[in-house]
Amino acid sequence: VQLVESGGGLVQPGGSLRLSCEASGFTFNHYDMSWYRPAPGEGRKLVATITHIGGSTNYDDSVKDRFTISRDDDKNAAYLQMNMLKPEDKAVYYCNAKGRLPAVYGMDYWGKGTPVTVSL
């Protein structure tokens, strides 16, 4: 099983980045996909999630209306479009897959992360 993130980098405040998460080794469309980032005192905090069926999305309040999560089940990939980036968005972003169908319920996979820096 692998989750490989890419797309991080340095961007100025107000700029945009698109993170990608390429998955392999499991049945992608059986899993909810999420992006996390560290938060002081909270460990990894959920940024955005998209469900395995129907593609319903949910966002942390701090990124609503700026970030968009999506998935392409044909490509076994998830994405996080980040717009209007702020310095406080600086973090390592981690891709996560959580099994939701009965056969894989409770399975939980993580990528190694991709760093995002927002600075002038």
C-alpha positions as a Markdown table, in Angstrom:
| # | Residue | x | y | z |
|---|---|---|---|---|
| 1 | Val | 0.0 | 0.0 | 0.0 |
| 2 | Gln | 1.3 | 3.4 | -0.9 |
| 3 | Leu | 0.0 | 7.0 | -0.7 |
| 4 | Val | 2.4 | 9.4 | -2.4 |
| 5 | Glu | 1.8 | 13.1 | -2.0 |
| 6 | Ser | 3.2 | 15.8 | -4.4 |
| 7 | Gly | 2.6 | 19.4 | -5.3 |
| 8 | Gly | 3.8 | 21.1 | -2.2 |
| 9 | Gly | 6.2 | 24.0 | -2.3 |
| 10 | Leu | 6.8 | 27.7 | -1.6 |
| 11 | Val | 4.0 | 30.2 | -2.5 |
| 12 | Gln | 3.3 | 33.8 | -1.7 |
| 13 | Pro | 0.4 | 34.8 | 0.5 |
| 14 | Gly | -2.7 | 34.8 | -1.7 |
| 15 | Gly | -1.3 | 32.3 | -4.1 |
| 16 | Ser | -2.5 | 28.8 | -5.0 |
| 17 | Leu | -1.2 | 25.2 | -4.9 |
| 18 | Arg | -2.7 | 21.9 | -5.9 |
| 19 | Leu | -1.7 | 18.9 | -3.9 |
| 20 | Ser | -2.0 | 15.4 | -5.3 |
| 21 | Cys | -2.1 | 12.0 | -3.6 |
| 22 | Glu | -1.5 | 9.0 | -5.8 |
| 23 | Ala | -2.7 | 5.7 | -4.2 |
| 24 | Ser | -1.7 | 2.1 | -4.9 |
| 25 | Gly | -2.1 | -1.3 | -3.4 |
| 26 | Phe | -5.7 | -1.1 | -2.3 |
| 27 | Thr | -9.2 | -0.6 | -3.8 |
| 28 | Phe | -9.3 | 3.1 | -3.9 |
| 29 | Asn | -13.0 | 3.6 | -4.3 |
| 30 | His | -13.7 | 1.7 | -1.0 |
| 31 | Tyr | -11.9 | 4.4 | 1.0 |
| 32 | Asp | -12.7 | 7.9 | 2.1 |
| 33 | Met | -9.8 | 10.2 | 1.3 |
| 34 | Ser | -8.7 | 13.1 | 3.5 |
| 35 | Trp | -5.9 | 15.6 | 3.9 |
| 36 | Tyr | -4.5 | 16.5 | 7.3 |
| 37 | Arg | -1.9 | 18.9 | 8.7 |
| 38 | Pro | -0.4 | 19.3 | 12.1 |
| 39 | Ala | -2.0 | 21.6 | 14.6 |
| 40 | Pro | -0.4 | 22.8 | 17.9 |
| 41 | Gly | -1.6 | 20.5 | 20.6 |
| 42 | Glu | -3.8 | 18.5 | 18.3 |
| 43 | Gly | -1.4 | 16.3 | 16.4 |
| 44 | Arg | -2.7 | 15.9 | 12.9 |
| 45 | Lys | -5.8 | 17.9 | 12.3 |
| 46 | Leu | -8.3 | 17.1 | 9.5 |
| 47 | Val | -8.3 | 19.7 | 6.7 |
| 48 | Ala | -10.7 | 18.2 | 4.3 |
| 49 | Thr | -12.3 | 14.8 | 3.5 |
| 50 | Ile | -14.2 | 13.3 | 0.6 |
| 51 | Thr | -16.3 | 10.2 | 0.9 |
| 52 | His | -15.9 | 7.0 | -1.1 |
| 53 | Ile | -19.4 | 7.1 | -2.5 |
| 54 | Gly | -21.0 | 10.2 | -3.7 |
| 55 | Gly | -18.0 | 12.3 | -3.1 |
| 56 | Ser | -19.5 | 14.3 | -0.2 |
| 57 | Thr | -16.9 | 16.7 | 1.2 |
| 58 | Asn | -16.2 | 18.3 | 4.6 |
| 59 | Tyr | -13.8 | 21.0 | 5.5 |
| 60 | Asp | -12.2 | 22.5 | 8.6 |
| 61 | Asp | -13.6 | 26.0 | 9.2 |
| 62 | Ser | -10.2 | 27.5 | 8.7 |
| 63 | Val | -10.0 | 26.4 | 5.0 |
| 64 | Lys | -13.7 | 26.6 | 3.9 |
| 65 | Asp | -14.2 | 28.6 | 0.8 |
| 66 | Arg | -10.5 | 28.5 | 0.0 |
| 67 | Phe | -9.6 | 24.8 | -0.3 |
| 68 | Thr | -11.3 | 22.2 | -2.5 |
| 69 | Ile | -10.9 | 18.4 | -2.1 |
| 70 | Ser | -11.6 | 16.1 | -5.1 |
| 71 | Arg | -10.9 | 12.6 | -6.2 |
| 72 | Asp | -10.5 | 10.7 | -9.4 |
| 73 | Asp | -11.3 | 7.0 | -8.9 |
| 74 | Asp | -10.2 | 6.1 | -12.4 |
| 75 | Lys | -6.7 | 7.5 | -11.6 |
| 76 | Asn | -6.7 | 6.3 | -7.9 |
| 77 | Ala | -5.9 | 9.9 | -6.9 |
| 78 | Ala | -7.1 | 12.6 | -4.6 |
| 79 | Tyr | -6.4 | 16.3 | -4.8 |
| 80 | Leu | -6.4 | 19.4 | -2.6 |
| 81 | Gln | -6.8 | 22.7 | -4.5 |
| 82 | Met | -5.6 | 25.4 | -2.1 |
| 83 | Asn | -6.4 | 29.0 | -3.0 |
| 84 | Met | -5.9 | 32.3 | -1.2 |
| 85 | Leu | -3.2 | 30.7 | 0.9 |
| 86 | Lys | -2.2 | 32.4 | 4.2 |
| 87 | Pro | 1.0 | 32.1 | 6.2 |
| 88 | Glu | -0.9 | 30.1 | 8.8 |
| 89 | Asp | -1.5 | 27.4 | 6.1 |
| 90 | Lys | 2.2 | 26.6 | 6.2 |
| 91 | Ala | 2.5 | 22.9 | 7.2 |
| 92 | Val | 3.3 | 19.4 | 6.0 |
| 93 | Tyr | 0.1 | 18.1 | 4.4 |
| 94 | Tyr | -0.6 | 14.4 | 4.7 |
| 95 | Cys | -2.9 | 12.2 | 2.6 |
| 96 | Asn | -5.0 | 9.7 | 4.4 |
| 97 | Ala | -7.2 | 6.8 | 3.3 |
| 98 | Lys | -9.8 | 5.2 | 5.6 |
| 99 | Gly | -11.6 | 2.1 | 4.7 |
| 100 | Arg | -15.4 | 2.4 | 4.7 |
| 101 | Leu | -16.8 | -0.7 | 3.0 |
| 102 | Pro | -17.3 | -3.7 | 5.4 |
| 103 | Ala | -14.4 | -5.7 | 4.1 |
| 104 | Val | -11.9 | -2.8 | 4.7 |
| 105 | Tyr | -13.6 | -0.9 | 7.5 |
| 106 | Gly | -11.0 | 0.4 | 9.9 |
| 107 | Met | -8.1 | 0.2 | 7.5 |
| 108 | Asp | -6.1 | 3.4 | 7.8 |
| 109 | Tyr | -3.2 | 4.5 | 5.5 |
| 110 | Trp | -1.0 | 7.5 | 5.5 |
| 111 | Gly | 1.4 | 9.1 | 3.1 |
| 112 | Lys | 4.7 | 10.7 | 4.1 |
| 113 | Gly | 3.5 | 14.2 | 3.5 |
| 114 | Thr | 4.3 | 17.2 | 1.3 |
| 115 | Pro | 5.5 | 20.5 | 2.7 |
| 116 | Val | 3.7 | 23.8 | 2.0 |
| 117 | Thr | 5.3 | 27.1 | 2.8 |
| 118 | Val | 3.5 | 30.4 | 2.5 |
| 119 | Ser | 5.8 | 33.3 | 2.6 |
| 120 | Leu | 6.9 | 36.5 | 0.8 |
